[in-house]
């Protein structure tokens, strides 16, 4: 079981990893969050193609809980 990467961007999955990936492709279901992310990305892509630029705002990070 291994994931091999190559200098020119090729990735090869072997044994169990290849079987698991194949099952995910055939039977996997995307979450609502993933679907929303794709929609936002498509809108950004359309905006970039039509206007040549996009603006992305980064939300502030949620503060980590402090454990005593």
N, CA, C, O and CB atoms as a CASP TS submission, in Angstrom:
PFRMAT TS
TARGET T0000
AUTHOR 0000-0000-0000
METHOD Language model
MODEL 1
PARENT N/A
ATOM      1  N   UNK     1       0.854  -1.166   0.000  1.00  0.00           N
ATOM      2  CA  UNK     1       0.000   0.000   0.000  1.00  0.00           C
ATOM      3  C   UNK     1       0.903   1.234   0.000  1.00  0.00           C
ATOM      4  O   UNK     1       1.727   1.411   0.897  1.00  0.00           O
ATOM      5  CB  UNK     1      -0.973  -0.005   1.228  1.00  0.00           C
ATOM      6  N   UNK     2       0.740   2.079  -1.012  1.00  0.00           N
ATOM      7  CA  UNK     2       1.592   3.248  -1.101  1.00  0.00           C
ATOM      8  C   UNK     2       0.991   4.287  -2.029  1.00  0.00           C
ATOM      9  O   UNK     2       0.170   3.987  -2.896  1.00  0.00           O
ATOM     10  CB  UNK     2       2.980   2.857  -1.575  1.00  0.00           C
ATOM     11  N   UNK     3       1.421   5.500  -1.820  1.00  0.00           N
ATOM     12  CA  UNK     3       1.106   6.595  -2.728  1.00  0.00           C
ATOM     13  C   UNK     3       2.445   7.101  -3.235  1.00  0.00           C
ATOM     14  O   UNK     3       3.238   7.638  -2.462  1.00  0.00           O
ATOM     15  CB  UNK     3       0.259   7.746  -2.022  1.00  0.00           C
ATOM     16  N   UNK     4       2.702   6.938  -4.514  1.00  0.00           N
ATOM     17  CA  UNK     4       3.968   7.357  -5.102  1.00  0.00           C
ATOM     18  C   UNK     4       3.753   8.622  -5.919  1.00  0.00           C
ATOM     19  O   UNK     4       2.834   8.694  -6.735  1.00  0.00           O
ATOM     20  CB  UNK     4       4.570   6.235  -5.978  1.00  0.00           C
ATOM     21  N   UNK     5       4.604   9.618  -5.698  1.00  0.00           N
ATOM     22  CA  UNK     5       4.526  10.824  -6.519  1.00  0.00           C
ATOM     23  C   UNK     5       5.791  10.926  -7.355  1.00  0.00           C
ATOM     24  O   UNK     5       6.846  10.406  -6.991  1.00  0.00           O
ATOM     25  CB  UNK     5       4.336  12.098  -5.639  1.00  0.00           C
ATOM     26  N   UNK     6       5.658  11.607  -8.481  1.00  0.00           N
ATOM     27  CA  UNK     6       6.764  11.716  -9.416  1.00  0.00           C
ATOM     28  C   UNK     6       7.094  13.188  -9.670  1.00  0.00           C
ATOM     29  O   UNK     6       6.279  14.068  -9.394  1.00  0.00           O
ATOM     30  CB  UNK     6       6.428  10.998 -10.736  1.00  0.00           C
ATOM     31  N   UNK     7       8.257  13.441 -10.181  1.00  0.00           N
ATOM     32  CA  UNK     7       8.758  14.803 -10.376  1.00  0.00           C
ATOM     33  C   UNK     7       7.868  15.649 -11.281  1.00  0.00           C
ATOM     34  O   UNK     7       7.834  16.871 -11.136  1.00  0.00           O
ATOM     35  CB  UNK     7      10.144  14.754 -10.951  1.00  0.00           C
ATOM     36  N   UNK     8       7.152  15.027 -12.205  1.00  0.00           N
ATOM     37  CA  UNK     8       6.358  15.789 -13.163  1.00  0.00           C
ATOM     38  C   UNK     8       4.876  15.802 -12.822  1.00  0.00           C
ATOM     39  O   UNK     8       4.037  16.018 -13.698  1.00  0.00           O
ATOM     40  CB  UNK     8       6.550  15.229 -14.544  1.00  0.00           C
ATOM     41  N   UNK     9       4.547  15.570 -11.550  1.00  0.00           N
ATOM     42  CA  UNK     9       3.183  15.728 -11.093  1.00  0.00           C
ATOM     43  C   UNK     9       2.321  14.487 -11.120  1.00  0.00           C
ATOM     44  O   UNK     9       1.138  14.571 -10.789  1.00  0.00           O
ATOM     45  CB  UNK     9       2.547  16.739 -11.885  1.00  0.00           C
ATOM     46  N   UNK    10       2.842  13.371 -11.487  1.00  0.00           N
ATOM     47  CA  UNK    10       2.053  12.138 -11.541  1.00  0.00           C
ATOM     48  C   UNK    10       2.001  11.501 -10.156  1.00  0.00           C
ATOM     49  O   UNK    10       3.008  11.434  -9.451  1.00  0.00           O
ATOM     50  CB  UNK    10       2.647  11.143 -12.576  1.00  0.00           C
ATOM     51  N   UNK    11       0.815  11.036  -9.780  1.00  0.00           N
ATOM     52  CA  UNK    11       0.634  10.340  -8.511  1.00  0.00           C
ATOM     53  C   UNK    11       0.077   8.958  -8.811  1.00  0.00           C
ATOM     54  O   UNK    11      -0.864   8.821  -9.593  1.00  0.00           O
ATOM     55  CB  UNK    11      -0.311  11.136  -7.546  1.00  0.00           C
ATOM     56  N   UNK    12       0.651   7.940  -8.195  1.00  0.00           N
ATOM     57  CA  UNK    12       0.215   6.572  -8.411  1.00  0.00           C
ATOM     58  C   UNK    12      -0.236   5.975  -7.087  1.00  0.00           C
ATOM     59  O   UNK    12       0.510   5.995  -6.108  1.00  0.00           O
ATOM     60  CB  UNK    12       1.341   5.727  -9.041  1.00  0.00           C
ATOM     61  N   UNK    13      -1.456   5.443  -7.055  1.00  0.00           N
ATOM     62  CA  UNK    13      -1.966   4.752  -5.876  1.00  0.00           C
ATOM     63  C   UNK    13      -1.782   3.260  -6.088  1.00  0.00           C
ATOM     64  O   UNK    13      -1.988   2.760  -7.194  1.00  0.00           O
ATOM     65  CB  UNK    13      -3.466   5.103  -5.610  1.00  0.00           C
ATOM     66  N   UNK    14      -1.398   2.547  -5.043  1.00  0.00           N
ATOM     67  CA  UNK    14      -1.202   1.116  -5.173  1.00  0.00           C
ATOM     68  C   UNK    14      -2.043   0.370  -4.140  1.00  0.00           C
ATOM     69  O   UNK    14      -2.425   0.933  -3.114  1.00  0.00           O
ATOM     70  CB  UNK    14       0.282   0.760  -5.018  1.00  0.00           C
ATOM     71  N   UNK    15      -2.318  -0.864  -4.413  1.00  0.00           N
ATOM     72  CA  UNK    15      -2.981  -1.808  -3.517  1.00  0.00           C
ATOM     73  C   UNK    15      -4.242  -1.251  -2.860  1.00  0.00           C
ATOM     74  O   UNK    15      -5.177  -0.846  -3.551  1.00  0.00           O
ATOM     75  CB  UNK    15      -2.022  -2.240  -2.453  1.00  0.00           C
ATOM     76  N   UNK    16      -4.270  -1.228  -1.535  1.00  0.00           N
ATOM     77  CA  UNK    16      -5.467  -0.825  -0.789  1.00  0.00           C
ATOM     78  C   UNK    16      -5.872   0.616  -1.076  1.00  0.00           C
ATOM     79  O   UNK    16      -7.062   0.924  -1.145  1.00  0.00           O
ATOM     80  CB  UNK    16      -5.234  -0.999   0.700  1.00  0.00           C
ATOM     81  N   UNK    17      -4.890   1.501  -1.244  1.00  0.00           N
ATOM     82  CA  UNK    17      -5.210   2.899  -1.535  1.00  0.00           C
ATOM     83  C   UNK    17      -5.943   3.029  -2.868  1.00  0.00           C
ATOM     84  O   UNK    17      -6.889   3.807  -2.987  1.00  0.00           O
ATOM     85  CB  UNK    17      -3.931   3.748  -1.553  1.00  0.00           C
ATOM     86  N   UNK    18      -5.511   2.275  -3.856  1.00  0.00           N
ATOM     87  CA  UNK    18      -6.156   2.318  -5.170  1.00  0.00           C
ATOM     88  C   UNK    18      -7.579   1.769  -5.094  1.00  0.00           C
ATOM     89  O   UNK    18      -8.487   2.321  -5.716  1.00  0.00           O
ATOM     90  CB  UNK    18      -5.335   1.521  -6.199  1.00  0.00           C
ATOM     91  N   UNK    19      -7.781   0.699  -4.345  1.00  0.00           N
ATOM     92  CA  UNK    19      -9.114   0.120  -4.190  1.00  0.00           C
ATOM     93  C   UNK    19     -10.048   1.092  -3.465  1.00  0.00           C
ATOM     94  O   UNK    19     -11.195   1.277  -3.872  1.00  0.00           O
ATOM     95  CB  UNK    19      -9.034  -1.213  -3.424  1.00  0.00           C
ATOM     96  N   UNK    20      -9.553   1.708  -2.394  1.00  0.00           N
ATOM     97  CA  UNK    20     -10.365   2.654  -1.636  1.00  0.00           C
ATOM     98  C   UNK    20     -10.735   3.860  -2.502  1.00  0.00           C
ATOM     99  O   UNK    20     -11.881   4.310  -2.479  1.00  0.00           O
ATOM    100  CB  UNK    20      -9.617   3.112  -0.370  1.00  0.00           C
ATOM    101  N   UNK    21      -9.784   4.378  -3.255  1.00  0.00           N
ATOM    102  CA  UNK    21     -10.051   5.521  -4.126  1.00  0.00           C
ATOM    103  C   UNK    21     -11.092   5.163  -5.186  1.00  0.00           C
ATOM    104  O   UNK    21     -11.990   5.953  -5.477  1.00  0.00           O
ATOM    105  CB  UNK    21      -8.751   6.001  -4.798  1.00  0.00           C
ATOM    106  N   UNK    22     -10.965   3.981  -5.752  1.00  0.00           N
ATOM    107  CA  UNK    22     -11.916   3.541  -6.763  1.00  0.00           C
ATOM    108  C   UNK    22     -13.329   3.445  -6.181  1.00  0.00           C
ATOM    109  O   UNK    22     -14.293   3.852  -6.830  1.00  0.00           O
ATOM    110  CB  UNK    22     -11.486   2.188  -7.342  1.00  0.00           C
ATOM    111  N   UNK    23     -13.459   2.913  -4.966  1.00  0.00           N
ATOM    112  CA  UNK    23     -14.767   2.837  -4.310  1.00  0.00           C
ATOM    113  C   UNK    23     -15.329   4.228  -4.041  1.00  0.00           C
ATOM    114  O   UNK    23     -16.528   4.452  -4.204  1.00  0.00           O
ATOM    115  CB  UNK    23     -14.663   2.052  -2.998  1.00  0.00           C
ATOM    116  N   UNK    24     -14.474   5.164  -3.629  1.00  0.00           N
ATOM    117  CA  UNK    24     -14.939   6.533  -3.379  1.00  0.00           C
ATOM    118  C   UNK    24     -15.468   7.170  -4.652  1.00  0.00           C
ATOM    119  O   UNK    24     -16.487   7.860  -4.625  1.00  0.00           O
ATOM    120  CB  UNK    24     -13.808   7.389  -2.797  1.00  0.00           C
ATOM    121  N   UNK    25     -14.788   6.945  -5.762  1.00  0.00           N
ATOM    122  CA  UNK    25     -15.217   7.515  -7.036  1.00  0.00           C
ATOM    123  C   UNK    25     -16.560   6.916  -7.472  1.00  0.00           C
ATOM    124  O   UNK    25     -17.430   7.637  -7.960  1.00  0.00           O
ATOM    125  CB  UNK    25     -14.145   7.276  -8.120  1.00  0.00           C
ATOM    126  N   UNK    26     -16.726   5.620  -7.300  1.00  0.00           N
ATOM    127  CA  UNK    26     -17.948   4.953  -7.752  1.00  0.00           C
ATOM    128  C   UNK    26     -19.144   5.203  -6.840  1.00  0.00           C
ATOM    129  O   UNK    26     -20.254   5.430  -7.322  1.00  0.00           O
ATOM    130  CB  UNK    26     -17.706   3.474  -7.859  1.00  0.00           C
ATOM    131  N   UNK    27     -18.927   5.163  -5.526  1.00  0.00           N
ATOM    132  CA  UNK    27     -20.046   5.153  -4.592  1.00  0.00           C
ATOM    133  C   UNK    27     -20.102   6.341  -3.637  1.00  0.00           C
ATOM    134  O   UNK    27     -21.070   6.477  -2.890  1.00  0.00           O
ATOM    135  CB  UNK    27     -19.999   3.913  -3.802  1.00  0.00           C
ATOM    136  N   UNK    28     -19.093   7.198  -3.645  1.00  0.00           N
ATOM    137  CA  UNK    28     -19.038   8.312  -2.704  1.00  0.00           C
ATOM    138  C   UNK    28     -20.112   9.357  -2.971  1.00  0.00           C
ATOM    139  O   UNK    28     -20.543   9.542  -4.110  1.00  0.00           O
ATOM    140  CB  UNK    28     -17.679   8.961  -2.755  1.00  0.00           C
ATOM    141  N   UNK    29     -20.534  10.030  -1.924  1.00  0.00           N
ATOM    142  CA  UNK    29     -21.524  11.100  -2.047  1.00  0.00           C
ATOM    143  C   UNK    29     -20.913  12.377  -1.499  1.00  0.00           C
ATOM    144  O   UNK    29     -20.257  12.368  -0.458  1.00  0.00           O
ATOM    145  CB  UNK    29     -22.849  10.746  -1.297  1.00  0.00           C
ATOM    146  N   UNK    30     -21.135  13.468  -2.206  1.00  0.00           N
ATOM    147  CA  UNK    30     -20.569  14.734  -1.745  1.00  0.00           C
ATOM    148  C   UNK    30     -21.471  15.351  -0.682  1.00  0.00           C
ATOM    149  O   UNK    30     -22.690  15.182  -0.702  1.00  0.00           O
ATOM    150  CB  UNK    30     -20.379  15.713  -2.928  1.00  0.00           C
ATOM    151  N   UNK    31     -20.853  16.060   0.234  1.00  0.00           N
ATOM    152  CA  UNK    31     -21.604  16.710   1.309  1.00  0.00           C
ATOM    153  C   UNK    31     -22.174  18.034   0.815  1.00  0.00           C
ATOM    154  O   UNK    31     -21.763  18.554  -0.222  1.00  0.00           O
ATOM    155  CB  UNK    31     -20.707  16.937   2.550  1.00  0.00           C
ATOM    156  N   UNK    32     -23.116  18.563   1.566  1.00  0.00           N
ATOM    157  CA  UNK    32     -23.703  19.859   1.221  1.00  0.00           C
ATOM    158  C   UNK    32     -22.634  20.947   1.238  1.00  0.00           C
ATOM    159  O   UNK    32     -22.657  21.859   0.411  1.00  0.00           O
ATOM    160  CB  UNK    32     -24.846  20.217   2.196  1.00  0.00           C
ATOM    161  N   UNK    33     -21.707  20.850   2.171  1.00  0.00           N
ATOM    162  CA  UNK    33     -20.626  21.837   2.264  1.00  0.00           C
ATOM    163  C   UNK    33     -19.751  21.796   1.019  1.00  0.00           C
ATOM    164  O   UNK    33     -19.362  22.842   0.501  1.00  0.00           O
ATOM    165  CB  UNK    33     -19.771  21.590   3.519  1.00  0.00           C
ATOM    166  N   UNK    34     -19.440  20.600   0.536  1.00  0.00           N
ATOM    167  CA  UNK    34     -18.623  20.473  -0.674  1.00  0.00           C
ATOM    168  C   UNK    34     -19.342  21.057  -1.877  1.00  0.00           C
ATOM    169  O   UNK    34     -18.725  21.724  -2.706  1.00  0.00           O
ATOM    170  CB  UNK    34     -18.271  19.006  -0.935  1.00  0.00           C
ATOM    171  N   UNK    35     -20.649  20.810  -1.979  1.00  0.00           N
ATOM    172  CA  UNK    35     -21.419  21.342  -3.101  1.00  0.00           C
ATOM    173  C   UNK    35     -21.445  22.866  -3.068  1.00  0.00           C
ATOM    174  O   UNK    35     -21.315  23.511  -4.108  1.00  0.00           O
ATOM    175  CB  UNK    35     -22.850  20.789  -3.081  1.00  0.00           C
ATOM    176  N   UNK    36     -21.614  23.448  -1.874  1.00  0.00           N
ATOM    177  CA  UNK    36     -21.616  24.910  -1.747  1.00  0.00           C
ATOM    178  C   UNK    36     -20.251  25.479  -2.117  1.00  0.00           C
ATOM    179  O   UNK    36     -20.169  26.534  -2.747  1.00  0.00           O
ATOM    180  CB  UNK    36     -21.998  25.333  -0.311  1.00  0.00           C
ATOM    181  N   UNK    37     -19.187  24.796  -1.734  1.00  0.00           N
ATOM    182  CA  UNK    37     -17.839  25.247  -2.051  1.00  0.00           C
ATOM    183  C   UNK    37     -17.601  25.265  -3.561  1.00  0.00           C
ATOM    184  O   UNK    37     -16.985  26.191  -4.089  1.00  0.00           O
ATOM    185  CB  UNK    37     -16.807  24.350  -1.365  1.00  0.00           C
ATOM    186  N   UNK    38     -18.092  24.242  -4.245  1.00  0.00           N
ATOM    187  CA  UNK    38     -17.963  24.192  -5.707  1.00  0.00           C
ATOM    188  C   UNK    38     -18.729  25.341  -6.344  1.00  0.00           C
ATOM    189  O   UNK    38     -18.233  25.970  -7.279  1.00  0.00           O
ATOM    190  CB  UNK    38     -18.473  22.843  -6.257  1.00  0.00           C
ATOM    191  N   UNK    39     -19.923  25.622  -5.855  1.00  0.00           N
ATOM    192  CA  UNK    39     -20.723  26.721  -6.402  1.00  0.00           C
ATOM    193  C   UNK    39     -20.005  28.060  -6.221  1.00  0.00           C
ATOM    194  O   UNK    39     -19.973  28.884  -7.135  1.00  0.00           O
ATOM    195  CB  UNK    39     -22.108  26.765  -5.726  1.00  0.00           C
ATOM    196  N   UNK    40     -19.429  28.269  -5.030  1.00  0.00           N
ATOM    197  CA  UNK    40     -18.685  29.526  -4.791  1.00  0.00           C
ATOM    198  C   UNK    40     -17.479  29.620  -5.713  1.00  0.00           C
ATOM    199  O   UNK    40     -17.180  30.684  -6.254  1.00  0.00           O
ATOM    200  CB  UNK    40     -18.225  29.621  -3.314  1.00  0.00           C
ATOM    201  N   UNK    41     -16.786  28.492  -5.890  1.00  0.00           N
ATOM    202  CA  UNK    41     -15.630  28.478  -6.780  1.00  0.00           C
ATOM    203  C   UNK    41     -16.003  28.757  -8.226  1.00  0.00           C
ATOM    204  O   UNK    41     -15.282  29.463  -8.931  1.00  0.00           O
ATOM    205  CB  UNK    41     -14.929  27.151  -6.688  1.00  0.00           C
ATOM    206  N   UNK    42     -17.130  28.204  -8.672  1.00  0.00           N
ATOM    207  CA  UNK    42     -17.583  28.460 -10.038  1.00  0.00           C
ATOM    208  C   UNK    42     -17.940  29.928 -10.228  1.00  0.00           C
ATOM    209  O   UNK    42     -17.654  30.507 -11.276  1.00  0.00           O
ATOM    210  CB  UNK    42     -18.789  27.578 -10.376  1.00  0.00           C
ATOM    211  N   UNK    43     -18.562  30.534  -9.219  1.00  0.00           N
ATOM    212  CA  UNK    43     -18.901  31.954  -9.314  1.00  0.00           C
ATOM    213  C   UNK    43     -17.629  32.801  -9.378  1.00  0.00           C
ATOM    214  O   UNK    43     -17.544  33.734 -10.177  1.00  0.00           O
ATOM    215  CB  UNK    43     -19.776  32.387  -8.112  1.00  0.00           C
ATOM    216  N   UNK    44     -16.644  32.479  -8.540  1.00  0.00           N
ATOM    217  CA  UNK    44     -15.374  33.208  -8.581  1.00  0.00           C
ATOM    218  C   UNK    44     -14.708  33.054  -9.949  1.00  0.00           C
ATOM    219  O   UNK    44     -14.154  34.014 -10.485  1.00  0.00           O
ATOM    220  CB  UNK    44     -14.429  32.710  -7.467  1.00  0.00           C
ATOM    221  N   UNK    45     -14.762  31.852 -10.507  1.00  0.00           N
ATOM    222  CA  UNK    45     -14.174  31.608 -11.820  1.00  0.00           C
ATOM    223  C   UNK    45     -14.877  32.442 -12.890  1.00  0.00           C
ATOM    224  O   UNK    45     -14.223  33.045 -13.741  1.00  0.00           O
ATOM    225  CB  UNK    45     -14.250  30.114 -12.173  1.00  0.00           C
ATOM    226  N   UNK    46     -16.215  32.475 -12.847  1.00  0.00           N
ATOM    227  CA  UNK    46     -16.969  33.275 -13.815  1.00  0.00           C
ATOM    228  C   UNK    46     -16.623  34.758 -13.679  1.00  0.00           C
ATOM    229  O   UNK    46     -16.434  35.451 -14.679  1.00  0.00           O
ATOM    230  CB  UNK    46     -18.485  33.064 -13.625  1.00  0.00           C
ATOM    231  N   UNK    47     -16.540  35.244 -12.423  1.00  0.00           N
ATOM    232  CA  UNK    47     -16.187  36.646 -12.184  1.00  0.00           C
ATOM    233  C   UNK    47     -14.794  36.961 -12.722  1.00  0.00           C
ATOM    234  O   UNK    47     -14.568  38.019 -13.309  1.00  0.00           O
ATOM    235  CB  UNK    47     -16.257  36.968 -10.685  1.00  0.00           C
ATOM    236  N   UNK    48     -13.858  36.024 -12.511  1.00  0.00           N
ATOM    237  CA  UNK    48     -12.489  36.235 -12.986  1.00  0.00           C
ATOM    238  C   UNK    48     -12.436  36.277 -14.508  1.00  0.00           C
ATOM    239  O   UNK    48     -11.757  37.119 -15.095  1.00  0.00           O
ATOM    240  CB  UNK    48     -11.564  35.133 -12.460  1.00  0.00           C
ATOM    241  N   UNK    49     -13.162  35.358 -15.139  1.00  0.00           N
ATOM    242  CA  UNK    49     -13.164  35.326 -16.605  1.00  0.00           C
ATOM    243  C   UNK    49     -13.777  36.589 -17.198  1.00  0.00           C
ATOM    244  O   UNK    49     -13.311  37.077 -18.227  1.00  0.00           O
ATOM    245  CB  UNK    49     -13.924  34.101 -17.104  1.00  0.00           C
ATOM    246  N   UNK    50     -14.818  37.122 -16.559  1.00  0.00           N
ATOM    247  CA  UNK    50     -15.478  38.292 -17.125  1.00  0.00           C
ATOM    248  C   UNK    50     -14.786  39.600 -16.749  1.00  0.00           C
ATOM    249  O   UNK    50     -14.782  40.541 -17.542  1.00  0.00           O
ATOM    250  CB  UNK    50     -16.915  38.334 -16.676  1.00  0.00           C
ATOM    251  N   UNK    51     -14.198  39.675 -15.550  1.00  0.00           N
ATOM    252  CA  UNK    51     -13.615  40.939 -15.112  1.00  0.00           C
ATOM    253  C   UNK    51     -12.110  40.949 -14.968  1.00  0.00           C
ATOM    254  O   UNK    51     -11.512  42.018 -14.849  1.00  0.00           O
ATOM    255  CB  UNK    51     -14.202  41.317 -13.835  1.00  0.00           C
ATOM    256  N   UNK    52     -11.481  39.782 -14.977  1.00  0.00           N
ATOM    257  CA  UNK    52     -10.028  39.720 -14.883  1.00  0.00           C
ATOM    258  C   UNK    52      -9.476  39.743 -13.472  1.00  0.00           C
ATOM    259  O   UNK    52      -8.264  39.661 -13.273  1.00  0.00           O
ATOM    260  CB  UNK    52      -9.448  40.836 -15.632  1.00  0.00           C
ATOM    261  N   UNK    53     -10.375  39.856 -12.476  1.00  0.00           N
ATOM    262  CA  UNK    53      -9.895  39.830 -11.094  1.00  0.00           C
ATOM    263  C   UNK    53     -11.040  39.421 -10.178  1.00  0.00           C
ATOM    264  O   UNK    53     -12.215  39.548 -10.524  1.00  0.00           O
ATOM    265  CB  UNK    53      -9.318  41.215 -10.672  1.00  0.00           C
ATOM    266  N   UNK    54     -10.664  38.927  -8.999  1.00  0.00           N
ATOM    267  CA  UNK    54     -11.636  38.600  -7.959  1.00  0.00           C
ATOM    268  C   UNK    54     -11.084  39.084  -6.630  1.00  0.00           C
ATOM    269  O   UNK    54      -9.872  39.214  -6.459  1.00  0.00           O
ATOM    270  CB  UNK    54     -11.939  37.066  -7.919  1.00  0.00           C
ATOM    271  N   UNK    55     -11.966  39.344  -5.709  1.00  0.00           N
ATOM    272  CA  UNK    55     -11.563  39.748  -4.365  1.00  0.00           C
ATOM    273  C   UNK    55     -12.029  38.685  -3.393  1.00  0.00           C
ATOM    274  O   UNK    55     -13.199  38.303  -3.395  1.00  0.00           O
ATOM    275  CB  UNK    55     -12.142  41.144  -3.987  1.00  0.00           C
ATOM    276  N   UNK    56     -11.126  38.213  -2.571  1.00  0.00           N
ATOM    277  CA  UNK    56     -11.442  37.179  -1.593  1.00  0.00           C
ATOM    278  C   UNK    56     -11.212  37.761  -0.214  1.00  0.00           C
ATOM    279  O   UNK    56     -10.137  38.286   0.077  1.00  0.00           O
ATOM    280  CB  UNK    56     -10.584  35.892  -1.814  1.00  0.00           C
ATOM    281  N   UNK    57     -12.224  37.666   0.633  1.00  0.00           N
ATOM    282  CA  UNK    57     -12.096  38.142   1.999  1.00  0.00           C
ATOM    283  C   UNK    57     -11.880  36.942   2.916  1.00  0.00           C
ATOM    284  O   UNK    57     -12.579  35.934   2.815  1.00  0.00           O
ATOM    285  CB  UNK    57     -13.351  38.958   2.430  1.00  0.00           C
ATOM    286  N   UNK    58     -10.912  37.064   3.800  1.00  0.00           N
ATOM    287  CA  UNK    58     -10.598  35.990   4.726  1.00  0.00           C
ATOM    288  C   UNK    58     -11.293  36.283   6.049  1.00  0.00           C
ATOM    289  O   UNK    58     -11.173  37.375   6.603  1.00  0.00           O
ATOM    290  CB  UNK    58      -9.059  35.839   4.918  1.00  0.00           C
ATOM    291  N   UNK    59     -12.012  35.298   6.537  1.00  0.00           N
ATOM    292  CA  UNK    59     -12.681  35.463   7.820  1.00  0.00           C
ATOM    293  C   UNK    59     -11.660  35.368   8.939  1.00  0.00           C
ATOM    294  O   UNK    59     -10.672  34.642   8.829  1.00  0.00           O
ATOM    295  CB  UNK    59     -13.791  34.409   8.004  1.00  0.00           C
ATOM    296  N   UNK    60     -11.905  36.114  10.030  1.00  0.00           N
ATOM    297  CA  UNK    60     -10.985  35.978  11.166  1.00  0.00           C
ATOM    298  C   UNK    60     -11.066  34.562  11.747  1.00  0.00           C
ATOM    299  O   UNK    60     -12.125  33.935  11.748  1.00  0.00           O
ATOM    300  CB  UNK    60     -11.310  37.032  12.264  1.00  0.00           C
ATOM    301  N   UNK    61      -9.955  34.090  12.224  1.00  0.00           N
ATOM    302  CA  UNK    61      -9.879  32.755  12.791  1.00  0.00           C
ATOM    303  C   UNK    61     -10.614  32.721  14.123  1.00  0.00           C
ATOM    304  O   UNK    61     -10.528  33.661  14.913  1.00  0.00           O
ATOM    305  CB  UNK    61      -8.414  32.318  12.967  1.00  0.00           C
ATOM    306  N   UNK    62     -11.338  31.630  14.368  1.00  0.00           N
ATOM    307  CA  UNK    62     -11.983  31.468  15.666  1.00  0.00           C
ATOM    308  C   UNK    62     -10.905  31.260  16.704  1.00  0.00           C
ATOM    309  O   UNK    62      -9.920  30.561  16.466  1.00  0.00           O
ATOM    310  CB  UNK    62     -12.992  30.284  15.663  1.00  0.00           C
ATOM    311  N   UNK    63     -11.101  31.875  17.861  1.00  0.00           N
ATOM    312  CA  UNK    63     -10.081  31.752  18.904  1.00  0.00           C
ATOM    313  C   UNK    63     -10.097  30.333  19.448  1.00  0.00           C
ATOM    314  O   UNK    63     -11.150  29.733  19.662  1.00  0.00           O
ATOM    315  CB  UNK    63     -10.315  32.781  20.047  1.00  0.00           C
ATOM    316  N   UNK    64      -8.880  29.815  19.666  1.00  0.00           N
ATOM    317  CA  UNK    64      -8.751  28.480  20.208  1.00  0.00           C
ATOM    318  C   UNK    64      -9.127  28.497  21.687  1.00  0.00           C
ATOM    319  O   UNK    64      -8.887  29.475  22.396  1.00  0.00           O
ATOM    320  CB  UNK    64      -7.318  27.942  20.008  1.00  0.00           C
ATOM    321  N   UNK    65      -9.722  27.390  22.135  1.00  0.00           N
ATOM    322  CA  UNK    65     -10.056  27.272  23.556  1.00  0.00           C
ATOM    323  C   UNK    65      -8.775  27.083  24.337  1.00  0.00           C
ATOM    324  O   UNK    65      -7.880  26.351  23.915  1.00  0.00           O
ATOM    325  CB  UNK    65     -11.042  26.095  23.816  1.00  0.00           C
ATOM    326  N   UNK    66      -8.691  27.743  25.473  1.00  0.00           N
ATOM    327  CA  UNK    66      -7.521  27.611  26.332  1.00  0.00           C
ATOM    328  C   UNK    66      -7.819  26.546  27.370  1.00  0.00           C
ATOM    329  O   UNK    66      -8.814  26.627  28.090  1.00  0.00           O
ATOM    330  CB  UNK    66      -7.149  28.969  27.007  1.00  0.00           C
ATOM    331  N   UNK    67      -6.958  25.554  27.443  1.00  0.00           N
ATOM    332  CA  UNK    67      -7.132  24.477  28.404  1.00  0.00           C
ATOM    333  C   UNK    67      -6.198  24.738  29.572  1.00  0.00           C
ATOM    334  O   UNK    67      -4.997  24.940  29.394  1.00  0.00           O
ATOM    335  CB  UNK    67      -6.856  23.083  27.759  1.00  0.00           C
ATOM    336  N   UNK    68      -6.766  24.732  30.769  1.00  0.00           N
ATOM    337  CA  UNK    68      -5.944  24.974  31.972  1.00  0.00           C
ATOM    338  C   UNK    68      -5.299  23.713  32.460  1.00  0.00           C
ATOM    339  O   UNK    68      -4.577  23.735  33.457  1.00  0.00           O
ATOM    340  CB  UNK    68      -6.779  25.575  33.087  1.00  0.00           C
TER
END
